[in-house]
Amino acid sequence: MKKHLYLFVALFLVFTCSSDDDAKVQPKPTAESFAPSSGFVNDIITITGTHLNLEGTYSVKFNNLDATITQQTQTSLKVTVPQGVQSGALTLQYNNNPVIALGNFTLLSTSASNVTPNSVEIGDTITISGENFNP
């Protein structure tokens, strides 16, 4: 009688403790890096990682300012540097999971140091010298 009880318990445990193929854990996106780390408004920044194309809501922010995702693949997100951004933290959030801090983004600005010649007439050519002119 005890042998039958042990056999019954063993079979019960085998069938009730088997893995359930429908209860797979969905991976979460990871972000490993972004490039370039500096740029101008409207530049495209690429975030690289894994599982970046899962269904759900993605939020990318430059210093707490929402960015537009322009392209999404399994290993990358391409985002546009938004108008009004300042240098600061670049973050990614998927659904309501914790925010992933990617690092700091530096906003480049243009500065003119010299304009020549000092006086011109209509149709004349002028030269502006400076830094970070975006082609």
Backbone torsions as a table, in degrees:
resi	resn	phi	psi	omega
1	MET	NA	-42.6	-179.7
2	LYS	-64.8	-34.7	179.5
3	LYS	-63.8	-39.4	178.7
4	HIS	-67.4	-37.2	179.1
5	LEU	-66.8	-44.2	177.6
6	TYR	-62.3	-42.2	178.7
7	LEU	-63.1	-43.3	178.3
8	PHE	-61.8	-45.9	179.8
9	VAL	-63.6	-42.9	-179.9
10	ALA	-62.1	-46.4	178.7
11	LEU	-64.7	-40.2	178.6
12	PHE	-59.4	-46.4	-179.5
13	LEU	-65.1	-39.3	179.8
14	VAL	-62.6	-44.4	-176.0
15	PHE	-80.1	-30.0	-178.9
16	THR	-87.2	-18.8	-178.9
17	CYS	-102.9	9.0	179.9
18	SER	-69.9	155.4	-178.5
19	SER	-70.7	148.4	179.4
20	ASP	-105.7	111.6	-176.9
21	ASP	-63.6	-23.7	-178.3
22	ASP	-80.8	-11.0	-175.9
23	ALA	-102.6	41.7	179.6
24	LYS	-72.6	142.2	177.9
25	VAL	-82.0	125.3	179.2
26	GLN	-78.4	132.7	179.6
27	PRO	-66.4	157.0	176.5
28	LYS	-105.1	147.8	177.4
29	PRO	-63.0	147.1	171.7
30	THR	-125.4	148.2	175.9
31	ALA	-124.2	129.1	-174.2
32	GLU	-106.8	-33.4	-177.5
33	SER	-162.5	171.9	172.6
34	PHE	-145.3	153.5	-179.6
35	ALA	-153.3	147.4	-9.1
36	PRO	-72.3	164.3	-178.2
37	SER	-87.9	-1.7	175.7
38	SER	-145.6	155.2	-179.9
39	GLY	176.7	-172.9	-177.6
40	PHE	-105.4	165.8	171.7
41	VAL	-56.4	138.7	-179.6
42	ASN	77.6	-1.2	172.9
43	ASP	-68.3	157.7	176.5
44	ILE	-99.4	128.7	178.1
45	ILE	-112.6	136.9	179.5
46	THR	-107.1	123.7	174.7
47	ILE	-100.4	128.3	179.3
48	THR	-112.1	148.4	-179.2
49	GLY	178.0	-149.0	179.5
50	THR	-132.3	153.4	176.9
51	HIS	55.4	38.5	-177.1
52	LEU	-87.1	4.0	178.6
53	ASN	-115.6	20.0	177.6
54	LEU	-68.7	149.5	175.3
55	GLU	-64.9	139.7	-179.6
56	GLY	148.0	-172.1	-177.5
57	THR	-104.1	122.7	177.0
58	TYR	-108.1	140.2	176.6
59	SER	-132.7	120.8	175.7
60	VAL	-113.5	132.6	-178.3
61	LYS	-131.6	138.5	171.3
62	PHE	-103.2	109.3	179.6
63	ASN	49.7	47.5	179.0
64	ASN	70.3	12.5	177.2
65	LEU	-106.6	123.9	-177.1
66	ASP	-59.7	138.3	176.4
67	ALA	-113.0	156.6	178.1
68	THR	-93.5	127.8	175.0
69	ILE	-84.3	121.7	-176.6
70	THR	-100.9	-21.5	179.1
71	GLN	-152.7	141.8	-176.3
72	GLN	-139.1	123.9	174.4
73	THR	-129.3	-179.6	179.9
74	GLN	-62.6	-31.6	-173.9
75	THR	-114.3	0.8	179.6
76	SER	-155.5	154.3	170.4
77	LEU	-124.6	134.6	173.3
78	LYS	-108.6	128.4	-177.1
79	VAL	-130.2	152.6	179.4
80	THR	-97.4	132.9	176.0
81	VAL	-66.1	121.3	-172.7
82	PRO	-78.7	156.7	173.1
83	GLN	-61.2	144.9	176.4
84	GLY	81.4	2.9	-177.6
85	VAL	-72.1	151.8	172.2
86	GLN	-121.5	161.7	175.5
87	SER	-58.9	143.7	178.9
88	GLY	160.5	-161.8	-172.8
89	ALA	-68.8	138.8	171.5
90	LEU	-107.3	124.8	-176.1
91	THR	-130.8	156.0	177.2
92	LEU	-129.9	135.9	174.1
93	GLN	-133.4	137.0	177.8
94	TYR	-115.8	123.6	-175.0
95	ASN	48.3	-130.7	-180.0
96	ASN	-106.0	21.3	178.2
97	ASN	-71.6	164.4	178.8
98	PRO	-58.1	149.1	179.4
99	VAL	-68.7	138.2	175.6
100	ILE	-99.9	116.6	177.0
101	ALA	-83.9	121.9	-176.5
102	LEU	-94.7	-21.2	-176.3
103	GLY	132.1	-171.9	-178.2
104	ASN	-99.7	138.4	175.0
105	PHE	-104.9	136.1	179.0
106	THR	-107.7	120.6	176.5
107	LEU	-80.0	125.2	177.8
108	LEU	-87.6	145.8	176.3
109	SER	-126.4	154.6	-179.5
110	THR	-93.6	139.0	175.0
111	SER	-135.3	135.1	177.6
112	ALA	-99.2	130.1	-178.8
113	SER	-107.8	-18.7	-176.9
114	ASN	-158.0	139.8	174.1
115	VAL	-127.8	125.3	178.6
116	THR	-132.4	149.0	-8.1
117	PRO	-73.7	172.9	-177.7
118	ASN	-72.0	-31.1	177.9
119	SER	-131.0	142.3	-177.3
120	VAL	-139.4	164.1	172.6
121	GLU	-116.7	164.1	179.4
122	ILE	-54.4	130.9	178.8
123	GLY	94.6	-12.0	178.1
124	ASP	-72.0	156.1	176.2
125	THR	-96.3	136.5	175.2
126	ILE	-118.5	156.3	177.6
127	THR	-119.2	127.9	176.9
128	ILE	-112.3	123.3	178.4
129	SER	-108.3	148.4	178.8
130	GLY	171.7	-157.1	-177.5
131	GLU	-124.6	150.9	172.2
132	ASN	60.6	38.3	172.8
133	PHE	-73.5	126.0	-178.0
134	ASN	-84.3	119.1	-177.8
135	PRO	-65.0	NA	NA
